[in-house]
Amino acid sequence: MDGMITVEVNDVKIELPEGATLRDAILAFDTPYKEGNSIGILKRSAAAQEENVTEYRIITTAGEFMIELFVTDSPSKRRWVEKSDKYRNIPLRWSSRDAVAFGPFSSDIDPKREAGVYREYEVLFAAGGGDPRNTHIIITKDRHSAEYGDPQEGAFGRVVSGRRVLESLREKDSIIEIKPVISWKQIGEHLLTTDLATPMEDGEKVFTYLDVVMSPESPLGAEHFFALIRKGSFKADMVSSSFISNHTLLGELPAYENYEPRTRGTVFLRTVGYGAGKAFISTDDRTASILHSVIGHVDKGMELVKMAEAGHRLLVRTTPPQIMLHGKNFSEAEEELVPFGVKLIREGDTNDEALIVAQDPDTTIGILQEGTVRATGVDDSKIVNIELYDDVAPITLDFFRHAIGLQFRPVGILPLIMMYENTYIFKAEKPAERYKEILPENVPNKKVAAGEIGVTNQAAKRMGMVGVKTKDDDLFGPTGEKFISTNIIGRILDTEKLQHFKEGDKIYVIERNRE
């Protein structure tokens, strides 16, 4: 059509008028996007196409997934390259917990007659009963041992995206066709931008987000990842030739849960040693590591990961999304759980408007596996609302949020250890001062206002103590220290609630107006 261009947005082809912008492209249909996150544009040009295709889209009646061929040459790999375009309308023969099989069709493979050991998401040819006329395409879903009648060289590739499609395949499904994925090689072949006024050109491909499928083997690691993307995006703090990494939770020690190869698109955490707490997304293949726990895999949007540049934020969706009930009332929690089919059991204060401060299981994966969650509610009088000053005390707030749990949950806990006159002193249960700096920052000048929250900095012996006063003070900070030893990090919005607490109580804290 004259005056129109064709572009792809997250693999969906759309037509736009000439002169359309990136904003027009993402508004053309309901595609995930959040302001401030970077969008990747893969440009099409007259540059030469890559000769050696390594990726293929397998389009089925249940959806499509992508495979990548192994680097090592083999007869099976050559057979796939030469004949994959002929594999059309091949029915699903069978599906099990371990693998799926499409076929049969005739081939010239020479099958071995012994059991093989297979890793998850491998692709191979196999001849049922050892008969090449009964050849199938086998795609594994889990690590297992079986006798498929595959050639001696075994698998020739692996699934790198769309793995959920394998779980949704049914008897009526089939492979419609297989298409090679052509990448374009040229200087400036792609653009990473936040500018929605960027003009679009015919043939360009737009990527606005990545979808990460969380591993059921890593319930605690998933919560670590949910915490670092709580604003919806993965910031690329570092970019190398083999990964991008986020350092938001550097210093937090995630549990080691899942040992498996870190193939392209794998999301994993450093669990010990230097850099513990960092999250990574692989852009090439690496072996399994006893230092890194795999927590998920990028199922969509790997192109955006490969375009990432340091400092850019990438919009992230997860499967499943996080189930976080903390800070919600019971009515809100029950509504949130409906799409998951999870039963809510109320404990503590069970009124509809009671606020939830604990949930068991404490992880999303644990809740989904059990189908039930116990939530503890408290009356609003036991919740203290705070506002934090990120613009003037970012370093101290990094310590504070880590120490009281606000990095991982919307509700933090502050144990009250001392009360005197108009002063309340708290000490967080987590000793974050051991690995977080509390340098002098936003120290008061002439007066500390009632309700302001202070943290003792490294200029005093009791660093890490948290305090608040219910009256103005022009001599000492909220923790009883001199002004030079006190960092002001925010304020309590309802100081009148403090009078209901006594020494030894745990005060629940909710940060208001945080994105």
HELIX and SHEET records of a PDB file:
HELIX    1   1 LEU A   22  LEU A   27  1                                   6    
HELIX    2   2 PRO A   75  LYS A   83  1                                   9    
HELIX    3   3 SER A   84  LYS A   86  5                                   3    
HELIX    4   4 GLY A  128  GLY A  130  5                                   3    
HELIX    5   5 PRO A  132  ASN A  134  5                                   3    
HELIX    6   6 ARG A  163  SER A  168  1                                   6    
HELIX    7   7 PRO A  219  LEU A  228  1                                  10    
HELIX    8   8 MET A  302  MET A  307  1                                   6    
HELIX    9   9 PHE A  330  LEU A  337  1                                   8    
HELIX   10  10 VAL A  338  PHE A  340  5                                   3    
HELIX   11  11 THR A  364  GLU A  370  1                                   7    
HELIX   12  12 ASP A  380  LYS A  382  5                                   3    
HELIX   13  13 PRO A  394  ILE A  404  1                                  11    
HELIX   14  14 ALA A  432  ARG A  434  5                                   3    
HELIX   15  15 PHE A  483  SER A  485  5                                   3    
HELIX   16  16 THR A  495  HIS A  500  5                                   6    
SHEET    1   A 5 VAL A  12  PRO A  17  0                                        
SHEET    2   A 5 MET A   4  VAL A   9 -1                                        
SHEET    3   A 5 LYS A 205  PHE A 207  1                                        
SHEET    4   A 5 ILE A  39  LEU A  42 -1                                        
SHEET    5   A 5 HIS A 190  THR A 193 -1                                        
SHEET    1   B 9 GLU A  55  THR A  60  0                                        
SHEET    2   B 9 GLY A  63  LEU A  69 -1                                        
SHEET    3   B 9 GLY A 157  SER A 161 -1                                        
SHEET    4   B 9 GLU A 122  ALA A 127 -1                                        
SHEET    5   B 9 THR A 135  THR A 140 -1                                        
SHEET    6   B 9 ALA A  99  PHE A 105 -1                                        
SHEET    7   B 9 ILE A  90  SER A  95 -1                                        
SHEET    8   B 9 SER A 174  PRO A 180 -1                                        
SHEET    9   B 9 GLU A  55  THR A  60 -1                                        
SHEET    1   C 2 GLY A 116  TYR A 118  0                                        
SHEET    2   C 2 HIS A 144  ALA A 146 -1                                        
SHEET    1   D 8 SER A 233  LYS A 235  0                                        
SHEET    2   D 8 ARG A 313  THR A 319 -1                                        
SHEET    3   D 8 TYR A 209  MET A 214  1                                        
SHEET    4   D 8 HIS A 292  LYS A 300 -1                                        
SHEET    5   D 8 THR A 266  ARG A 270 -1                                        
SHEET    6   D 8 ALA A 279  SER A 282 -1                                        
SHEET    7   D 8 PHE A 243  ASN A 246 -1                                        
SHEET    8   D 8 MET A 238  VAL A 239 -1                                        
SHEET    1   E 3 LYS A 343  GLY A 348  0                                        
SHEET    2   E 3 THR A 372  VAL A 378  1                                        
SHEET    3   E 3 LEU A 355  ASP A 360 -1                                        
SHEET    1   F 8 ILE A 383  LEU A 388  0                                        
SHEET    2   F 8 THR A 486  ILE A 492 -1                                        
SHEET    3   F 8 GLU A 452  THR A 456 -1                                        
SHEET    4   F 8 VAL A 466  LYS A 469 -1                                        
SHEET    5   F 8 THR A 423  PHE A 426 -1                                        
SHEET    6   F 8 VAL A 411  TYR A 420 -1                                        
SHEET    7   F 8 LYS A 506  GLU A 511 -1                                        
SHEET    8   F 8 ILE A 383  LEU A 388  1                                        
END                                                                             
